[in-house]
Amino acid sequence: MINFFIRCFILISLGGFPQANSKEYTVGVELLDYRPIWFVDSDRFSGFAREVLDAFAREYHHKFIYRPLPVKRLWSEFLLGQLDFKYPDSQSWGPSEKGKQHIYYSKPTLSFKDGVMVKPENFGKTHTLSRLGIIRGFTPDGYQERIQKGEIELFELTKPKQLFDLMKMNRLDGIYINTIVANFFMLTKKYPHHMVAFDPSLPHTKGSYRLSSIKHPELIEEFNQFMENNKQELNYIKSLYGISAE
């Protein structure tokens, strides 16, 4: 994890320390261990996303209060106007939840690819995928029809580690997850080398994580400007968390 000196470097290079008169805003975040992009330990929101959002808040003299919530409750509180911002978000997420609510989205903070991790010997074998693991509250795009038909049994769990443990015990045929997160867990959690890998031949989704708001379109514009003005520093933060610069 980033040590004290590196954090100080980021503070200085991306805008210094917060001012006492900073206005407070509540950012709803997913209560999920999605390292290295974001994670919550003892109610503290951390990771790549935290570093970026904090850097923006410092530069524009805002104060962000992070509120970790389960995925479905996060949607509910955000749409009820109980939160100033939501992270992560995407225009394509939650169409049934959003309805006609107008939401302002930032430019991308990070591109993502969600797909299925399988054992290498099962690459390209769609018929072997009958037990699919996923994070509770997520939607496995490209698999809903087979799930509804009963061809795929869905296992919803709260932590990526739980999914990988089931995969290790051969109780799942695949895990639908962000590829950055999956690779992180494979490298850091001491699973067998090449136990699973992303299968690009199976249905998968590409998109980007964004900051969203119903109440504050002007701050979304500020955030966009911040990202435009600090590309080099933001790529440096990515490198600290092992995320490839785009």
Solvent accessible surface area in square Angstrom, and as a share of the most:
residue,aa,sasa,rsa
1,M,151,0.68
2,I,14,0.07
3,N,79,0.41
4,F,140,0.59
5,F,158,0.66
6,I,48,0.24
7,R,76,0.28
8,C,30,0.18
9,F,107,0.45
10,I,3,0.02
11,L,28,0.14
12,I,129,0.66
13,S,42,0.27
14,L,2,0.01
15,G,35,0.33
16,G,22,0.21
17,F,127,0.53
18,P,81,0.51
19,Q,89,0.39
20,A,118,0.91
21,N,125,0.64
22,S,18,0.12
23,K,125,0.53
24,E,100,0.45
25,Y,14,0.05
26,T,38,0.22
27,V,0,0.00
28,G,0,0.00
29,V,0,0.00
30,E,7,0.03
31,L,84,0.42
32,L,8,0.04
33,D,35,0.18
34,Y,3,0.01
35,R,47,0.17
36,P,8,0.05
37,I,0,0.00
38,W,2,0.01
39,F,13,0.05
40,V,21,0.12
41,D,69,0.36
42,S,118,0.76
43,D,116,0.60
44,R,121,0.44
45,F,1,0.01
46,S,14,0.09
47,G,2,0.02
48,F,3,0.01
49,A,2,0.01
50,R,40,0.15
51,E,11,0.05
52,V,5,0.03
53,L,1,0.01
54,D,29,0.15
55,A,0,0.00
56,F,0,0.00
57,A,5,0.04
58,R,24,0.09
59,E,55,0.25
60,Y,57,0.22
61,H,82,0.37
62,H,20,0.09
63,K,91,0.39
64,F,17,0.07
65,I,73,0.37
66,Y,28,0.11
67,R,94,0.34
68,P,26,0.16
69,L,6,0.03
70,P,67,0.42
71,V,18,0.11
72,K,146,0.62
73,R,123,0.45
74,L,1,0.00
75,W,21,0.07
76,S,53,0.34
77,E,14,0.06
78,F,1,0.00
79,L,36,0.18
80,L,125,0.62
81,G,27,0.26
82,Q,103,0.46
83,L,3,0.01
84,D,24,0.13
85,F,0,0.00
86,K,2,0.01
87,Y,2,0.01
88,P,1,0.01
89,D,0,0.00
90,S,9,0.06
91,Q,97,0.43
92,S,87,0.56
93,W,62,0.22
94,G,16,0.15
95,P,102,0.64
96,S,102,0.66
97,E,89,0.40
98,K,27,0.11
99,G,58,0.56
100,K,209,0.89
101,Q,75,0.33
102,H,119,0.53
103,I,15,0.07
104,Y,79,0.30
105,Y,42,0.16
106,S,2,0.01
107,K,108,0.46
108,P,62,0.39
109,T,14,0.08
110,L,2,0.01
111,S,53,0.34
112,F,12,0.05
113,K,64,0.27
114,D,23,0.12
115,G,0,0.00
116,V,0,0.00
117,M,2,0.01
118,V,5,0.03
119,K,44,0.19
120,P,59,0.37
121,E,113,0.51
122,N,39,0.20
123,F,88,0.37
124,G,45,0.43
125,K,89,0.38
126,T,59,0.35
127,H,148,0.66
128,T,44,0.26
129,L,3,0.01
130,S,50,0.32
131,R,80,0.29
132,L,0,0.00
133,G,0,0.00
134,I,0,0.00
135,I,2,0.01
136,R,117,0.43
137,G,22,0.21
138,F,47,0.19
139,T,77,0.45
140,P,7,0.04
141,D,59,0.31
142,G,53,0.51
143,Y,2,0.01
144,Q,67,0.30
145,E,113,0.51
146,R,57,0.21
147,I,42,0.21
148,Q,153,0.68
149,K,131,0.55
150,G,63,0.60
151,E,87,0.39
152,I,4,0.02
153,E,102,0.46
154,L,54,0.27
155,F,61,0.25
156,E,69,0.31
157,L,44,0.22
158,T,67,0.39
159,K,109,0.46
160,P,1,0.00
161,K,96,0.41
162,Q,71,0.31
163,L,0,0.00
164,F,0,0.00
165,D,46,0.24
166,L,25,0.12
167,M,1,0.00
168,K,106,0.45
169,M,109,0.48
170,N,87,0.45
171,R,137,0.50
172,L,4,0.02
173,D,25,0.13
174,G,0,0.00
175,I,0,0.00
176,Y,6,0.02
177,I,1,0.01
178,N,0,0.00
179,T,15,0.09
180,I,41,0.21
181,V,0,0.00
182,A,0,0.00
183,N,81,0.41
184,F,52,0.22
185,F,3,0.01
186,M,29,0.13
187,L,152,0.76
188,T,67,0.39
189,K,72,0.31
190,K,187,0.79
191,Y,21,0.08
192,P,66,0.42
193,H,154,0.69
194,H,120,0.54
195,M,20,0.09
196,V,6,0.03
197,A,31,0.24
198,F,39,0.16
199,D,2,0.01
200,P,81,0.51
201,S,80,0.51
202,L,7,0.03
203,P,58,0.36
204,H,68,0.31
205,T,38,0.22
206,K,147,0.62
207,G,30,0.29
208,S,12,0.08
209,Y,5,0.02
210,R,48,0.18
211,L,0,0.00
212,S,0,0.00
213,S,0,0.00
214,I,40,0.20
215,K,93,0.40
216,H,28,0.13
217,P,47,0.30
218,E,92,0.41
219,L,7,0.03
220,I,5,0.02
221,E,112,0.50
222,E,51,0.23
223,F,0,0.00
224,N,17,0.09
225,Q,89,0.39
226,F,0,0.00
227,M,18,0.08
228,E,88,0.39
229,N,91,0.46
230,N,12,0.06
231,K,116,0.49
232,Q,149,0.66
233,E,52,0.23
234,L,19,0.09
235,N,54,0.28
236,Y,83,0.31
237,I,1,0.00
238,K,15,0.06
239,S,68,0.44
240,L,52,0.26
241,Y,20,0.07
242,G,67,0.65
243,I,8,0.04
244,S,93,0.60
245,A,62,0.48
246,E,134,0.60
